[in-house]
Amino acid sequence: MLELDRVNIAVDGRPILHDITLHIESGETHVLFGPNGSGKTSLLMAIMGLPRYQVTSGTIRFQEQDIAGLSIDERARLGIGLLYQRPPTLRGLRLGELADICAGRSQIAAVTEFAEQLHVDYLLQRNVNDGFSGGELKKSELLQLMLRRPKLALIDEPDAGVDLDSLLLVGETIRRVLEQSSTDGVVPAGLIITHTGHILHYLRPTASHVLYGGTLVAHAEGSKLLAEIQTYGYGKCPLCRSQQPQ
């Protein structure tokens, strides 16, 4: 589904990420840990193709296609979806209008149904993200992602700034996003950033990774890394230290 091979990324011309190699298969969910400022969000933004995040070397392939030269909308049309940690406010555009665009003609009837399931139907007539709480922002983003039915979901800190009631709904919805097939029947994959690991109570990750000092320093099956990080921190995590290049 997604192949990153020896990828280097610069933000506004400043090198941020170095020698990133990561392969995610269809149906897999990968989790990315790392301290603040380690480049986790930059990695997701580069995969999505935001202009500030330049791939200076290496390759990013989506379903075996090199996507380096593709714009954001072209990548989105291929089936890549992004849930922002801090989505922008869009004044003059109602959430219901944006949801209709995400749904397309084939799913227009699902907008109200999904909005009710996420308890955001009352937000459909409001400007996108304008004055939304932390939980409302996450659920607004998830509504758009559900309607898009992506093949690859890039999810940035879904458990940040969310109360416990909303976290339950967010976690169950992300699981649903990752379990529902795309519009052409592809089993989706996910790459999820989390600091606290709370979201993992609702998901079963295939693998976890640690991004530290601008590069991936550890890999493990499932959520095994989380317990080590919670016990030792990033600097002294045994798996992180043992897997760092010598």
Helices and strands as residue ranges (DSSP letters): E 2-11, E 14-24, E 29-33, H 40-48, E 53-62, E 65-66, H 72-78, E 80-83, E 90-94, H 95-103, G 105-107, H 110-117, G 121-123, E 127-128, H 134-148, E 152-156, H 164-179, E 189-193, G 198-201, E 207-212, E 215-221, H 224-232, H 238-243
